[in-house]
Amino acid sequence: MSQRPVSQAKKKTPPPKARPPEPPPLPWGGIVEEYRAWLDIPDSARAVTLLEGNTPLLDAPRLSERVGARVLLKLEGMNPTGSFKDRGMAAAMTMALHRKAKAVVCASTGNTSASAAAYAARAGLECAVVIPAGAVALGKLSQALAHGARVLSIEGNFDRALELVRELGERAPVTVVNSVNPDRIEGQKTAAFEILGVLGDAPDLLCLPVGNAGNITAYWRGFCQAHNAGATDQLPRLLGVQAEGAAPIVLGKKVDNPQTIASAIRIGDPASWASATAASSESGGAIVAVSDMQILEAWRRLAAEDSVFCEPASAAGIAGLLQEGPGDAETIVCVVTGHGLKDPEVAMAHAAPPRPVAASVKALRDALEI
């Protein structure tokens, strides 16, 4: 039998390459797409998003036991740049792009700069950040630099930086994206909608830090909007918390040289002072002050007992709750505004350093006493 020429041999058809399954459609589109009907943003505005929002509402069993009421933590450090600022920045950057802005600018103690830089990069806009020299945690500053913002450091505090930025916004073709921008408040109010979506109604008490006071203003706006639309039967009582060394609202006067370990709320002249005061008053709540020692104690307990690592300012709301007590509240939400990796220097300064031991099992057992 003659053998077929190789060139005429029947070639085997290789099996088709296996294709990975198609990913499911994204269940979440960011705060602008999800809540556009509730926001003052036109339908024609293309959303600028990093899929911010939809952050967890986590039960805190040990904190609940300590205060004698159910406490849940709104973990805003789970946003893309690690803080609640991303909500407002998504809305502000969406509108900046819609209005054909070429550049954005902000003053910042850290979190705003990180968020503005990230969202400006996403939108394709130039971003400038003005910070008080030596007063911004490295975790936040590194984010702004990594996202390509032009970071300018001035002598003076945040309040002076904001004054300069607002004046710049009036004189130059740039959009200011601090919380003086109403689009920021629109975006930040979406956290209230998320809480309602999980609980089915407003909590009895909402506790949160107060720095520039935009966040407490935004939560109240969100809850009131939902209540007026019949989406919730009740409104929460608001407990805003400032640091004693940076408590202008509590003192009733501007603080020229605010001082606190909680750098995110180290602000002596809040931009949203009037609206924050109105929100706390209308809700039947209050704005109070706590010491740095109380903030650090709440910060330690939150990490060690309820496994939530936040930046110090984020623990101010918990410190205020521990100081004031729950009153008649049965369900409480504490807003934890930023992740602990935002300010690693404080964590390292207030924790026991690693203990050196010999590289042997015996040394490990001796050190661990097991």
Secondary structure, 3 states (H helix, E strand, C coil): CCCCCHHHCCCCCCCCCCCCCCCCCCCCCCHHHHHHHHCCCCCCCCCCCCCCCCCCEEECHHHHHHHCCEEEEEEHHHCCCCECHHHHHHHHHHHHHHCCCCEEEEECCCHHHHHHHHHHHHHCCEEEEEEECCCCCHHHHHHHHHCCCEEEEECCCHHHHHHHHHHHHHHCCCEECCCCCHHHHHHHCHHHHHHHHHHCCCCCEEEEECCCCHHHHHHHHHHHHHHHCCCCCCCCEEEEEEECCECHHHHCCCCCCCCCCCHHHCCCCCCCHHHHHHHHHHCCCEEEEECHHHHHHHHHHHHHHHCCCECHHHHHHHHHHHHHCCCCCCEEEEEECEEHHHCHHHHHHCCCCCCCCCCCHHHHHHHHCC
